[in-house]
Each structure stands twice: as C-alpha cells, then as structure tokens.
Amino acid sequence: EQIRRVVMAHTGALRACYESEAQRNPGLKGGVTVQWQIDQGGSVSGATVQSSSLANPRVEGCVLRQVKTWRFPT
C-alpha cells in the first residue's frame, strides 16, 4: 500500500514524460514497464526499463529519471 501511494503520487510526472513527446510525435502509443529497487532508507537504488512498446528513448529515459527521484517510507 505504501509503495502504491508513492507511485500514484507521481503519475502526473510520468504522464508529462509521455505527453511532451506526444506533442512532437502525435502517433506515439504504447507503454513502459520499469523495475526498480528500494534501499532501506527509502531511496530508489536502481531502476531499469524492463520492457517498452513505445520504442522511444526520450520517454523511457524521462520515466527512469523520474523513478530514480522517488522516496519511499523507510
């Protein structure tokens, strides 16, 4: 539940990653699955794109940068 709350609090930033690129590429569609690890202090210690049907490095990189800034409860 705590993880879900943090993820939901950041959906706007993730959506912004997609929308900024969709303005340049109106046909952009698909999804990105990210895997991340949370250290004991609540920081994201690593994140990778596990799969992507977008095939868009800009969106994928933006999503990864966002996830790496998330803070979770210890």
Secondary structure as GFF3:
##gff-version 3
##sequence-region A 1 74
A	DSSP	alpha_helix	2	9	.	.	.	ID=ss1
A	DSSP	alpha_helix	11	24	.	.	.	ID=ss2
A	DSSP	beta_strand	32	38	.	.	.	ID=ss3
A	DSSP	beta_strand	44	52	.	.	.	ID=ss4
A	DSSP	alpha_helix	57	69	.	.	.	ID=ss5
###
